[in-house]
Amino acid sequence: MNKYNYEVQVEANSKEEAVAKMRAICDLLKKLNQKELSKLAHVVMNDPIKTALAKRALGV
């Protein structure tokens, strides 16, 4: 599989929070395929009820 590099900006209150966000994003990239990741992004951006249920299930 090819690897691609990107420069990204992360909105966060601290450097530690930005690093934690990027680690979480990288974990998602490793475990989800393109279709799953796209569907997750769509739900988060367009379905606040499902997003709220997921957050509750995750305890956040």
C-alpha positions in Angstrom: 0.0 0.0 0.0 1.3 3.5 -0.8 1.9 6.1 1.9 1.0 9.7 1.4 2.1 12.7 3.5 -0.1 15.6 4.4 0.4 18.8 6.4 -2.6 19.4 8.6 -3.7 22.0 11.2 -5.4 20.8 14.4 -7.6 23.1 16.4 -6.9 22.5 20.1 -6.5 24.3 23.4 -3.0 22.9 24.0 -0.2 21.1 22.2 -1.0 18.0 24.2 -4.6 18.0 23.1 -3.6 18.4 19.5 -1.2 15.5 19.8 -3.9 13.3 21.4 -6.3 14.2 18.6 -3.8 13.3 15.9 -3.0 10.0 17.6 -6.8 9.2 17.7 -7.1 10.1 14.1 -4.2 7.9 13.1 -5.7 5.0 15.0 -9.0 5.5 13.1 -7.1 5.6 9.8 -5.4 2.3 10.7 -8.6 0.5 11.6 -11.2 1.8 9.2 -11.3 1.5 5.5 -12.2 4.5 3.2 -15.9 3.6 3.1 -16.2 3.2 6.9 -14.3 6.4 7.6 -16.4 8.4 5.1 -19.6 7.0 6.6 -18.4 7.9 10.1 -17.5 11.4 9.0 -20.9 11.8 7.3 -22.8 10.7 10.5 -20.7 13.0 12.7 -21.3 15.9 10.4 -25.0 15.3 9.6 -26.7 13.2 12.3 -26.4 14.9 15.7 -28.7 12.3 17.3 -26.5 9.3 16.3 -23.4 11.3 17.3 -24.8 12.0 20.7 -25.8 8.4 21.2 -22.2 7.3 20.2 -20.7 9.8 22.6 -23.0 8.5 25.4 -22.0 4.9 24.6 -18.3 5.9 24.7 -18.8 7.7 28.1 -17.8 11.1 26.8 
